[in-house]
Amino acid sequence: MSTFLQFVCYNIDVVPLHSMGPFGTFVSYLANNHLKLLRLGFRFAVIAHLLEAGFAYRISRRMMFSRVTSFKWMFQTALVGFPSLGLLLRHRKQREIASKKVN
């Protein structure tokens, strides 16, 4: 979705909006009339993904994952965003529950 938003914000000629039906018409309207807001939203999404990626790296390192594994979690979270971070948080919670049962 973010690649689509990037093309709409910065290179709209690449996107075949005319063949997307009502959605394409709506996106074309937004791009023609509210481009500043679309670009602001895109920048916000990029910043949010980068912050989530940094948070995922920190969590995975605290979970004692290897540096390579932590970078993989960071990269995946940078691309996908919150769904990836949610998986990591769930994994951390399950580990905490399992360690409490052992102790």
Biopython code that builds the backbone (N, CA, C, O; Angstrom):
import numpy as np
from Bio.PDB.StructureBuilder import StructureBuilder

atoms = [
    (1, "MET", "N", (0.826, -1.196, 0.000)),
    (1, "MET", "CA", (0.000, 0.000, 0.000)),
    (1, "MET", "C", (0.871, 1.260, 0.000)),
    (1, "MET", "O", (0.540, 2.248, -0.657)),
    (2, "SER", "N", (1.982, 1.220, 0.739)),
    (2, "SER", "CA", (2.804, 2.423, 0.807)),
    (2, "SER", "C", (3.472, 2.724, -0.534)),
    (2, "SER", "O", (3.703, 3.888, -0.860)),
    (3, "THR", "N", (3.785, 1.686, -1.314)),
    (3, "THR", "CA", (4.345, 1.922, -2.647)),
    (3, "THR", "C", (3.313, 2.604, -3.533)),
    (3, "THR", "O", (3.640, 3.519, -4.289)),
    (4, "PHE", "N", (2.072, 2.157, -3.435)),
    (4, "PHE", "CA", (0.985, 2.799, -4.179)),
    (4, "PHE", "C", (0.867, 4.263, -3.772)),
    (4, "PHE", "O", (0.750, 5.146, -4.622)),
    (5, "LEU", "N", (0.899, 4.512, -2.470)),
    (5, "LEU", "CA", (0.790, 5.887, -1.979)),
    (5, "LEU", "C", (1.978, 6.727, -2.435)),
    (5, "LEU", "O", (1.821, 7.905, -2.757)),
    (6, "GLN", "N", (3.157, 6.130, -2.462)),
    (6, "GLN", "CA", (4.330, 6.849, -2.944)),
    (6, "GLN", "C", (4.161, 7.250, -4.407)),
    (6, "GLN", "O", (4.460, 8.385, -4.780)),
    (7, "PHE", "N", (3.684, 6.324, -5.233)),
    (7, "PHE", "CA", (3.471, 6.657, -6.636)),
    (7, "PHE", "C", (2.392, 7.721, -6.799)),
    (7, "PHE", "O", (2.529, 8.613, -7.637)),
    (8, "VAL", "N", (1.332, 7.641, -6.020)),
    (8, "VAL", "CA", (0.261, 8.637, -6.119)),
    (8, "VAL", "C", (0.780, 10.007, -5.709)),
    (8, "VAL", "O", (0.413, 11.017, -6.310)),
    (9, "CYS", "N", (1.628, 10.048, -4.690)),
    (9, "CYS", "CA", (2.124, 11.327, -4.196)),
    (9, "CYS", "C", (3.210, 11.941, -5.065)),
    (9, "CYS", "O", (3.270, 13.161, -5.214)),
    (10, "TYR", "N", (4.069, 11.104, -5.639)),
    (10, "TYR", "CA", (5.256, 11.643, -6.284)),
    (10, "TYR", "C", (5.396, 11.319, -7.763)),
    (10, "TYR", "O", (6.208, 11.942, -8.448)),
    (11, "ASN", "N", (4.623, 10.353, -8.280)),
    (11, "ASN", "CA", (4.731, 10.005, -9.697)),
    (11, "ASN", "C", (3.396, 9.424, -10.167)),
    (11, "ASN", "O", (3.317, 8.248, -10.523)),
    (12, "ILE", "N", (2.366, 10.239, -10.165)),
    (12, "ILE", "CA", (1.006, 9.759, -10.415)),
    (12, "ILE", "C", (0.818, 9.240, -11.839)),
    (12, "ILE", "O", (-0.113, 8.474, -12.090)),
    (13, "ASP", "N", (1.666, 9.632, -12.761)),
    (13, "ASP", "CA", (1.511, 9.176, -14.147)),
    (13, "ASP", "C", (1.746, 7.670, -14.296)),
    (13, "ASP", "O", (1.294, 7.074, -15.273)),
    (14, "VAL", "N", (2.438, 7.057, -13.355)),
    (14, "VAL", "CA", (2.729, 5.628, -13.411)),
    (14, "VAL", "C", (1.500, 4.792, -13.041)),
    (14, "VAL", "O", (1.365, 3.653, -13.488)),
    (15, "VAL", "N", (0.614, 5.353, -12.234)),
    (15, "VAL", "CA", (-0.545, 4.618, -11.722)),
    (15, "VAL", "C", (-1.710, 4.730, -12.704)),
    (15, "VAL", "O", (-2.125, 5.842, -13.032)),
    (16, "PRO", "N", (-2.247, 3.607, -13.180)),
    (16, "PRO", "CA", (-3.389, 3.652, -14.115)),
    (16, "PRO", "C", (-4.715, 3.862, -13.376)),
    (16, "PRO", "O", (-5.520, 2.938, -13.257)),
    (17, "LEU", "N", (-4.928, 5.066, -12.889)),
    (17, "LEU", "CA", (-6.122, 5.344, -12.082)),
    (17, "LEU", "C", (-7.408, 5.196, -12.889)),
    (17, "LEU", "O", (-8.443, 4.844, -12.324)),
    (18, "HIS", "N", (-7.368, 5.455, -14.185)),
    (18, "HIS", "CA", (-8.572, 5.383, -15.013)),
    (18, "HIS", "C", (-9.125, 3.960, -15.099)),
    (18, "HIS", "O", (-10.311, 3.772, -15.370)),
    (19, "SER", "N", (-8.277, 2.963, -14.871)),
    (19, "SER", "CA", (-8.747, 1.574, -14.961)),
    (19, "SER", "C", (-9.070, 0.968, -13.596)),
    (19, "SER", "O", (-9.279, -0.241, -13.489)),
    (20, "MET", "N", (-9.111, 1.791, -12.566)),
    (20, "MET", "CA", (-9.390, 1.287, -11.215)),
    (20, "MET", "C", (-10.813, 1.573, -10.758)),
    (20, "MET", "O", (-11.145, 1.351, -9.594)),
    (21, "GLY", "N", (-11.628, 2.046, -11.630)),
    (21, "GLY", "CA", (-13.030, 2.283, -11.300)),
    (21, "GLY", "C", (-13.221, 3.419, -10.306)),
    (21, "GLY", "O", (-12.491, 4.409, -10.344)),
    (22, "PRO", "N", (-14.205, 3.280, -9.412)),
    (22, "PRO", "CA", (-14.501, 4.348, -8.442)),
    (22, "PRO", "C", (-13.322, 4.656, -7.523)),
    (22, "PRO", "O", (-13.105, 5.808, -7.148)),
    (23, "PHE", "N", (-12.564, 3.625, -7.162)),
    (23, "PHE", "CA", (-11.396, 3.857, -6.313)),
    (23, "PHE", "C", (-10.376, 4.747, -7.028)),
    (23, "PHE", "O", (-9.818, 5.661, -6.420)),
    (24, "GLY", "N", (-10.136, 4.488, -8.294)),
    (24, "GLY", "CA", (-9.214, 5.302, -9.071)),
    (24, "GLY", "C", (-9.684, 6.742, -9.206)),
    (24, "GLY", "O", (-8.888, 7.679, -9.154)),
    (25, "THR", "N", (-10.988, 6.900, -9.379)),
    (25, "THR", "CA", (-11.557, 8.250, -9.454)),
    (25, "THR", "C", (-11.356, 9.000, -8.145)),
    (25, "THR", "O", (-11.011, 10.181, -8.139)),
    (26, "PHE", "N", (-11.575, 8.301, -7.042)),
    (26, "PHE", "CA", (-11.402, 8.898, -5.718)),
    (26, "PHE", "C", (-9.942, 9.279, -5.482)),
    (26, "PHE", "O", (-9.659, 10.378, -5.004)),
    (27, "VAL", "N", (-9.022, 8.389, -5.812)),
    (27, "VAL", "CA", (-7.593, 8.666, -5.621)),
    (27, "VAL", "C", (-7.157, 9.819, -6.521)),
    (27, "VAL", "O", (-6.358, 10.661, -6.111)),
    (28, "SER", "N", (-7.675, 9.858, -7.731)),
    (28, "SER", "CA", (-7.357, 10.958, -8.639)),
    (28, "SER", "C", (-7.843, 12.287, -8.063)),
    (28, "SER", "O", (-7.133, 13.291, -8.128)),
    (29, "TYR", "N", (-9.045, 12.292, -7.503)),
    (29, "TYR", "CA", (-9.579, 13.498, -6.855)),
    (29, "TYR", "C", (-8.659, 13.940, -5.712)),
    (29, "TYR", "O", (-8.326, 15.118, -5.589)),
    (30, "LEU", "N", (-8.252, 12.971, -4.876)),
    (30, "LEU", "CA", (-7.381, 13.306, -3.752)),
    (30, "LEU", "C", (-6.044, 13.854, -4.239)),
    (30, "LEU", "O", (-5.541, 14.840, -3.701)),
    (31, "ALA", "N", (-5.470, 13.218, -5.251)),
    (31, "ALA", "CA", (-4.171, 13.653, -5.772)),
    (31, "ALA", "C", (-4.256, 15.048, -6.399)),
    (31, "ALA", "O", (-3.315, 15.834, -6.294)),
    (32, "ASN", "N", (-5.368, 15.350, -7.042)),
    (32, "ASN", "CA", (-5.513, 16.657, -7.695)),
    (32, "ASN", "C", (-5.867, 17.768, -6.726)),
    (32, "ASN", "O", (-5.481, 18.917, -6.938)),
    (33, "ASN", "N", (-6.601, 17.443, -5.659)),
    (33, "ASN", "CA", (-7.104, 18.484, -4.765)),
    (33, "ASN", "C", (-6.466, 18.511, -3.378)),
    (33, "ASN", "O", (-6.540, 19.528, -2.688)),
    (34, "HIS", "N", (-5.849, 17.425, -2.965)),
    (34, "HIS", "CA", (-5.314, 17.348, -1.604)),
    (34, "HIS", "C", (-3.922, 16.700, -1.597)),
    (34, "HIS", "O", (-3.639, 15.858, -0.745)),
    (35, "LEU", "N", (-3.083, 17.076, -2.509)),
    (35, "LEU", "CA", (-1.772, 16.457, -2.647)),
    (35, "LEU", "C", (-0.896, 16.692, -1.421)),
    (35, "LEU", "O", (-0.154, 15.800, -1.009)),
    (36, "LYS", "N", (-0.977, 17.880, -0.837)),
    (36, "LYS", "CA", (-0.162, 18.163, 0.353)),
    (36, "LYS", "C", (-0.522, 17.231, 1.506)),
    (36, "LYS", "O", (0.361, 16.744, 2.212)),
    (37, "LEU", "N", (-1.806, 16.985, 1.696)),
    (37, "LEU", "CA", (-2.230, 16.078, 2.763)),
    (37, "LEU", "C", (-1.813, 14.638, 2.473)),
    (37, "LEU", "O", (-1.418, 13.912, 3.385)),
    (38, "LEU", "N", (-1.897, 14.221, 1.212)),
    (38, "LEU", "CA", (-1.447, 12.879, 0.850)),
    (38, "LEU", "C", (0.046, 12.717, 1.118)),
    (38, "LEU", "O", (0.477, 11.699, 1.659)),
    (39, "ARG", "N", (0.825, 13.710, 0.745)),
    (39, "ARG", "CA", (2.266, 13.637, 0.981)),
    (39, "ARG", "C", (2.585, 13.654, 2.470)),
    (39, "ARG", "O", (3.496, 12.959, 2.920)),
    (40, "LEU", "N", (1.849, 14.434, 3.225)),
    (40, "LEU", "CA", (2.032, 14.449, 4.671)),
    (40, "LEU", "C", (1.697, 13.076, 5.268)),
    (40, "LEU", "O", (2.418, 12.576, 6.131)),
    (41, "GLY", "N", (0.622, 12.488, 4.811)),
    (41, "GLY", "CA", (0.251, 11.151, 5.272)),
    (41, "GLY", "C", (1.286, 10.107, 4.909)),
    (41, "GLY", "O", (1.579, 9.217, 5.707)),
    (42, "PHE", "N", (1.843, 10.209, 3.711)),
    (42, "PHE", "CA", (2.885, 9.277, 3.287)),
    (42, "PHE", "C", (4.118, 9.423, 4.169)),
    (42, "PHE", "O", (4.686, 8.425, 4.612)),
    (43, "ARG", "N", (4.529, 10.645, 4.422)),
    (43, "ARG", "CA", (5.698, 10.865, 5.277)),
    (43, "ARG", "C", (5.455, 10.355, 6.691)),
    (43, "ARG", "O", (6.341, 9.764, 7.308)),
    (44, "PHE", "N", (4.260, 10.584, 7.194)),
    (44, "PHE", "CA", (3.913, 10.079, 8.525)),
    (44, "PHE", "C", (3.985, 8.553, 8.555)),
    (44, "PHE", "O", (4.484, 7.978, 9.522)),
    (45, "ALA", "N", (3.494, 7.898, 7.513)),
    (45, "ALA", "CA", (3.522, 6.434, 7.454)),
    (45, "ALA", "C", (4.960, 5.917, 7.412)),
    (45, "ALA", "O", (5.282, 4.923, 8.064)),
    (46, "VAL", "N", (5.814, 6.579, 6.659)),
    (46, "VAL", "CA", (7.222, 6.160, 6.584)),
    (46, "VAL", "C", (7.887, 6.309, 7.943)),
    (46, "VAL", "O", (8.604, 5.411, 8.385)),
    (47, "ILE", "N", (7.654, 7.432, 8.608)),
    (47, "ILE", "CA", (8.247, 7.653, 9.929)),
    (47, "ILE", "C", (7.717, 6.629, 10.930)),
    (47, "ILE", "O", (8.478, 6.104, 11.742)),
    (48, "ALA", "N", (6.426, 6.347, 10.876)),
    (48, "ALA", "CA", (5.842, 5.357, 11.795)),
    (48, "ALA", "C", (6.455, 3.978, 11.572)),
    (48, "ALA", "O", (6.759, 3.273, 12.534)),
    (49, "HIS", "N", (6.639, 3.591, 10.317)),
    (49, "HIS", "CA", (7.243, 2.285, 10.018)),
    (49, "HIS", "C", (8.694, 2.223, 10.503)),
    (49, "HIS", "O", (9.128, 1.190, 11.012)),
    (50, "LEU", "N", (9.435, 3.297, 10.352)),
    (50, "LEU", "CA", (10.818, 3.309, 10.816)),
    (50, "LEU", "C", (10.902, 3.234, 12.341)),
    (50, "LEU", "O", (11.762, 2.539, 12.883)),
    (51, "LEU", "N", (10.021, 3.941, 13.024)),
    (51, "LEU", "CA", (9.994, 3.861, 14.490)),
    (51, "LEU", "C", (9.601, 2.465, 14.959)),
    (51, "LEU", "O", (10.188, 1.937, 15.904)),
    (52, "GLU", "N", (8.616, 1.869, 14.305)),
    (52, "GLU", "CA", (8.224, 0.500, 14.643)),
    (52, "GLU", "C", (9.378, -0.465, 14.391)),
    (52, "GLU", "O", (9.591, -1.396, 15.167)),
    (53, "ALA", "N", (10.120, -0.247, 13.316)),
    (53, "ALA", "CA", (11.254, -1.119, 13.000)),
    (53, "ALA", "C", (12.330, -1.026, 14.080)),
    (53, "ALA", "O", (12.881, -2.042, 14.502)),
    (54, "GLY", "N", (12.623, 0.183, 14.521)),
    (54, "GLY", "CA", (13.597, 0.360, 15.605)),
    (54, "GLY", "C", (13.134, -0.296, 16.894)),
    (54, "GLY", "O", (13.932, -0.901, 17.610)),
    (55, "PHE", "N", (11.863, -0.178, 17.184)),
    (55, "PHE", "CA", (11.288, -0.806, 18.367)),
    (55, "PHE", "C", (11.367, -2.323, 18.253)),
    (55, "PHE", "O", (11.664, -3.001, 19.237)),
    (56, "ALA", "N", (11.105, -2.864, 17.065)),
    (56, "ALA", "CA", (11.191, -4.312, 16.852)),
    (56, "ALA", "C", (12.623, -4.797, 17.052)),
    (56, "ALA", "O", (12.841, -5.856, 17.641)),
    (57, "TYR", "N", (13.598, -4.036, 16.568)),
    (57, "TYR", "CA", (14.993, -4.413, 16.765)),
    (57, "TYR", "C", (15.332, -4.449, 18.253)),
    (57, "TYR", "O", (15.974, -5.383, 18.732)),
    (58, "ARG", "N", (14.900, -3.435, 18.965)),
    (58, "ARG", "CA", (15.192, -3.361, 20.401)),
    (58, "ARG", "C", (14.549, -4.514, 21.165)),
    (58, "ARG", "O", (15.184, -5.122, 22.027)),
    (59, "ILE", "N", (13.311, -4.808, 20.855)),
    (59, "ILE", "CA", (12.623, -5.914, 21.527)),
    (59, "ILE", "C", (13.316, -7.235, 21.228)),
    (59, "ILE", "O", (13.549, -8.036, 22.133)),
    (60, "SER", "N", (13.643, -7.465, 19.968)),
    (60, "SER", "CA", (14.254, -8.740, 19.600)),
    (60, "SER", "C", (15.645, -8.894, 20.221)),
    (60, "SER", "O", (16.033, -10.008, 20.572)),
    (61, "ARG", "N", (16.390, -7.825, 20.362)),
    (61, "ARG", "CA", (17.693, -7.916, 21.034)),
    (61, "ARG", "C", (17.519, -8.210, 22.517)),
    (61, "ARG", "O", (18.300, -8.966, 23.095)),
    (62, "ARG", "N", (16.514, -7.627, 23.130)),
    (62, "ARG", "CA", (16.249, -7.912, 24.546)),
    (62, "ARG", "C", (15.751, -9.334, 24.761)),
    (62, "ARG", "O", (15.877, -9.891, 25.852)),
    (63, "MET", "N", (15.185, -9.912, 23.710)),
    (63, "MET", "CA", (14.748, -11.311, 23.793)),
    (63, "MET", "C", (15.917, -12.260, 23.529)),
    (63, "MET", "O", (15.736, -13.476, 23.461)),
    (64, "MET", "N", (17.115, -11.694, 23.382)),
    (64, "MET", "CA", (18.342, -12.467, 23.174)),
    (64, "MET", "C", (18.389, -13.144, 21.810)),
    (64, "MET", "O", (19.022, -14.190, 21.667)),
    (65, "PHE", "N", (17.734, -12.570, 20.810)),
    (65, "PHE", "CA", (17.867, -13.053, 19.443)),
    (65, "PHE", "C", (19.232, -12.634, 18.923)),
    (65, "PHE", "O", (19.825, -11.675, 19.418)),
    (66, "SER", "N", (19.723, -13.343, 17.940)),
    (66, "SER", "CA", (20.996, -12.954, 17.324)),
    (66, "SER", "C", (20.813, -11.619, 16.601)),
    (66, "SER", "O", (19.697, -11.176, 16.326)),
    (67, "ARG", "N", (21.940, -11.009, 16.311)),
    (67, "ARG", "CA", (21.885, -9.720, 15.615)),
    (67, "ARG", "C", (21.252, -9.875, 14.232)),
    (67, "ARG", "O", (20.494, -9.009, 13.796)),
    (68, "VAL", "N", (21.560, -10.972, 13.544)),
    (68, "VAL", "CA", (20.996, -11.216, 12.206)),
    (68, "VAL", "C", (19.478, -11.379, 12.296)),
    (68, "VAL", "O", (18.741, -10.811, 11.491)),
    (69, "THR", "N", (19.019, -12.148, 13.270)),
    (69, "THR", "CA", (17.577, -12.340, 13.451)),
    (69, "THR", "C", (16.892, -11.024, 13.800)),
    (69, "THR", "O", (15.797, -10.734, 13.318)),
    (70, "SER", "N", (17.546, -10.238, 14.638)),
    (70, "SER", "CA", (16.981, -8.937, 15.007)),
    (70, "SER", "C", (16.876, -8.015, 13.800)),
    (70, "SER", "O", (15.891, -7.292, 13.651)),
    (71, "PHE", "N", (17.891, -8.039, 12.936)),
    (71, "PHE", "CA", (17.818, -7.226, 11.712)),
    (71, "PHE", "C", (16.705, -7.709, 10.800)),
    (71, "PHE", "O", (16.056, -6.903, 10.135)),
    (72, "LYS", "N", (16.477, -9.016, 10.761)),
    (72, "LYS", "CA", (15.375, -9.543, 9.949)),
    (72, "LYS", "C", (14.034, -9.061, 10.482)),
    (72, "LYS", "O", (13.159, -8.676, 9.706)),
    (73, "TRP", "N", (13.866, -9.080, 11.806)),
    (73, "TRP", "CA", (12.628, -8.556, 12.388)),
    (73, "TRP", "C", (12.485, -7.069, 12.089)),
    (73, "TRP", "O", (11.392, -6.589, 11.787)),
    (74, "MET", "N", (13.591, -6.351, 12.175)),
    (74, "MET", "CA", (13.545, -4.916, 11.908)),
    (74, "MET", "C", (13.159, -4.650, 10.456)),
    (74, "MET", "O", (12.312, -3.798, 10.187)),
    (75, "PHE", "N", (13.767, -5.366, 9.530)),
    (75, "PHE", "CA", (13.475, -5.175, 8.114)),
    (75, "PHE", "C", (12.024, -5.532, 7.806)),
    (75, "PHE", "O", (11.339, -4.798, 7.095)),
    (76, "GLN", "N", (11.559, -6.655, 8.340)),
    (76, "GLN", "CA", (10.179, -7.071, 8.102)),
    (76, "GLN", "C", (9.199, -6.044, 8.659)),
    (76, "GLN", "O", (8.196, -5.730, 8.018)),
    (77, "THR", "N", (9.484, -5.523, 9.845)),
    (77, "THR", "CA", (8.595, -4.529, 10.449)),
    (77, "THR", "C", (8.627, -3.219, 9.677)),
    (77, "THR", "O", (7.606, -2.540, 9.575)),
    (78, "ALA", "N", (9.781, -2.855, 9.134)),
    (78, "ALA", "CA", (9.861, -1.631, 8.324)),
    (78, "ALA", "C", (8.994, -1.763, 7.075)),
    (78, "ALA", "O", (8.386, -0.784, 6.641)),
    (79, "LEU", "N", (8.930, -2.956, 6.496)),
    (79, "LEU", "CA", (8.126, -3.161, 5.292)),
    (79, "LEU", "C", (6.648, -3.324, 5.600)),
    (79, "LEU", "O", (5.806, -2.721, 4.935)),
    (80, "VAL", "N", (6.328, -4.124, 6.590)),
    (80, "VAL", "CA", (4.937, -4.497, 6.847)),
    (80, "VAL", "C", (4.286, -3.588, 7.881)),
    (80, "VAL", "O", (3.111, -3.244, 7.755)),
    (81, "GLY", "N", (5.045, -3.199, 8.901)),
    (81, "GLY", "CA", (4.508, -2.320, 9.927)),
    (81, "GLY", "C", (3.965, -3.067, 11.123)),
    (81, "GLY", "O", (4.563, -4.038, 11.587)),
    (82, "PHE", "N", (2.839, -2.615, 11.615)),
    (82, "PHE", "CA", (2.310, -3.114, 12.880)),
    (82, "PHE", "C", (1.988, -4.604, 12.891)),
    (82, "PHE", "O", (2.190, -5.233, 13.929)),
    (83, "PRO", "N", (1.500, -5.214, 11.811)),
    (83, "PRO", "CA", (1.251, -6.667, 11.891)),
    (83, "PRO", "C", (2.510, -7.459, 12.270)),
    (83, "PRO", "O", (2.434, -8.407, 13.051)),
    (84, "SER", "N", (3.642, -7.079, 11.729)),
    (84, "SER", "CA", (4.889, -7.756, 12.078)),
    (84, "SER", "C", (5.264, -7.484, 13.530)),
    (84, "SER", "O", (5.664, -8.394, 14.256)),
    (85, "LEU", "N", (5.134, -6.245, 13.944)),
    (85, "LEU", "CA", (5.439, -5.898, 15.330)),
    (85, "LEU", "C", (4.503, -6.625, 16.282)),
    (85, "LEU", "O", (4.917, -7.043, 17.364)),
    (86, "GLY", "N", (3.258, -6.776, 15.893)),
    (86, "GLY", "CA", (2.298, -7.515, 16.713)),
    (86, "GLY", "C", (2.709, -8.967, 16.904)),
    (86, "GLY", "O", (2.559, -9.517, 17.995)),
    (87, "LEU", "N", (3.227, -9.591, 15.853)),
    (87, "LEU", "CA", (3.714, -10.973, 15.973)),
    (87, "LEU", "C", (4.883, -11.054, 16.951)),
    (87, "LEU", "O", (4.950, -11.967, 17.774)),
    (88, "LEU", "N", (5.787, -10.112, 16.858)),
    (88, "LEU", "CA", (6.938, -10.108, 17.756)),
    (88, "LEU", "C", (6.495, -9.888, 19.203)),
    (88, "LEU", "O", (6.998, -10.545, 20.115)),
    (89, "LEU", "N", (5.568, -8.978, 19.410)),
    (89, "LEU", "CA", (5.078, -8.733, 20.773)),
    (89, "LEU", "C", (4.363, -9.954, 21.335)),
    (89, "LEU", "O", (4.503, -10.270, 22.516)),
    (90, "ARG", "N", (3.601, -10.640, 20.494)),
    (90, "ARG", "CA", (2.925, -11.861, 20.935)),
    (90, "ARG", "C", (3.944, -12.944, 21.294)),
    (90, "ARG", "O", (3.782, -13.661, 22.281)),
    (91, "HIS", "N", (4.992, -13.049, 20.479)),
    (91, "HIS", "CA", (6.043, -14.030, 20.739)),
    (91, "HIS", "C", (6.738, -13.709, 22.075)),
    (91, "HIS", "O", (7.042, -14.612, 22.854)),
    (92, "ARG", "N", (6.982, -12.425, 22.327)),
    (92, "ARG", "CA", (7.610, -12.023, 23.588)),
    (92, "ARG", "C", (6.725, -12.375, 24.770)),
    (92, "ARG", "O", (7.212, -12.858, 25.792)),
    (93, "LYS", "N", (5.436, -12.135, 24.636)),
    (93, "LYS", "CA", (4.502, -12.433, 25.725)),
    (93, "LYS", "C", (4.453, -13.940, 25.999)),
    (93, "LYS", "O", (4.438, -14.359, 27.157)),
    (94, "GLN", "N", (4.427, -14.748, 24.948)),
    (94, "GLN", "CA", (4.424, -16.200, 25.125)),
    (94, "GLN", "C", (5.705, -16.678, 25.799)),
    (94, "GLN", "O", (5.671, -17.590, 26.625)),
    (95, "ARG", "N", (6.819, -16.074, 25.454)),
    (95, "ARG", "CA", (8.085, -16.427, 26.111)),
    (95, "ARG", "C", (8.049, -16.079, 27.584)),
    (95, "ARG", "O", (8.505, -16.863, 28.417)),
    (96, "GLU", "N", (7.509, -14.904, 27.922)),
    (96, "GLU", "CA", (7.422, -14.496, 29.315)),
    (96, "GLU", "C", (6.536, -15.450, 30.107)),
    (96, "GLU", "O", (6.871, -15.814, 31.234)),
    (97, "ILE", "N", (5.418, -15.854, 29.533)),
    (97, "ILE", "CA", (4.507, -16.801, 30.207)),
    (97, "ILE", "C", (5.200, -18.133, 30.399)),
    (97, "ILE", "O", (5.084, -18.739, 31.465)),
    (98, "ALA", "N", (5.915, -18.600, 29.395)),
    (98, "ALA", "CA", (6.602, -19.891, 29.481)),
    (98, "ALA", "C", (7.709, -19.846, 30.531)),
    (98, "ALA", "O", (7.919, -20.821, 31.253)),
    (99, "SER", "N", (8.418, -18.720, 30.620)),
    (99, "SER", "CA", (9.494, -18.627, 31.607)),
    (99, "SER", "C", (8.943, -18.541, 33.022)),
    (99, "SER", "O", (9.598, -18.999, 33.958)),
    (100, "LYS", "N", (7.760, -17.968, 33.206)),
    (100, "LYS", "CA", (7.147, -17.925, 34.535)),
    (100, "LYS", "C", (6.692, -19.310, 34.975)),
    (100, "LYS", "O", (6.737, -19.637, 36.161)),
    (101, "LYS", "N", (6.256, -20.119, 34.020)),
    (101, "LYS", "CA", (5.828, -21.486, 34.343)),
    (101, "LYS", "C", (6.999, -22.346, 34.764)),
    (101, "LYS", "O", (6.859, -23.213, 35.627)),
    (102, "VAL", "N", (8.164, -22.111, 34.156)),
    (102, "VAL", "CA", (9.355, -22.884, 34.482)),
    (102, "VAL", "C", (9.863, -22.524, 35.871)),
    (102, "VAL", "O", (10.303, -23.397, 36.619)),
    (103, "ASN", "N", (9.805, -21.250, 36.214)),
    (103, "ASN", "CA", (10.303, -20.793, 37.516)),
    (103, "ASN", "C", (9.305, -21.132, 38.557)),
    (103, "ASN", "O", (9.517, -20.839, 39.733)),
]
sb = StructureBuilder()
sb.init_structure("model")
sb.init_model(0)
sb.init_chain("A")
sb.init_seg("    ")
for serial, (resi, resn, name, xyz) in enumerate(atoms, 1):
    if name == "N":
        sb.init_residue(resn, " ", resi, " ")
    sb.init_atom(name, np.array(xyz, "f"), 0.0, 1.0, " ", f" {name:<3s}", serial, name[0])
structure = sb.get_structure()
